[in-house]
């Protein structure tokens, strides 16, 4: 089960899918300069993006949530970088795990034809 009401941090690089508790916690400590037991959920994608691992601390020990897609791959929503990675919301995490594709938002350009003009 995915933990709720946490901060969800997406690791910015792909990982070797064979990494487990010690390897993932080592990345958090060494590369992210963070404590893997601080309550955050750390999200890692494999090189192929067909598997995802979530590392988090729960009741005295590390937990890994692992999911592999048979068809397709996991996509992370496009967000601005925050330090060495990025945070996503709980809803976005659930969408990632369910395999929902994110599309880049396009800025809408307003034309003068569509502007509302108030008459006096």
C-alpha positions, 0 to 999 in steps of 0.5 A: 500500500502506498503511504498517504499524507507524505512528501513524494520525491522523484529521483531525477535519474534512472536507476539499476532495477536490481537495487534494493533497500541498501542501494536505494537508501545509499542513493538517498544519503549519498546523492540526495544528501537526505535521510531515507528515514525522514518520512518522505517517499522516494520514487525511483524509475528503472532505465526502461521506465517499465518498473518503479520503486518507492522507498519509505520508512514505516514502523521501524524498517524500510519498505519498498513498493515495487511495480512493473508494467507489462505494456507501456512505461511509467511517466512522471508529470513534467514539473520544475526541478526542485534541487536535485529532483522534484516533488509530486503530489499524492494524486500525481503519484497515484496517477504515475502508479496507474500508468496515466500519461501526462501531457505537457500543458500548452500555454493558451494564447488569447486573441483579441477576437475572443475578448469580452468588451463591456459596453457603456 
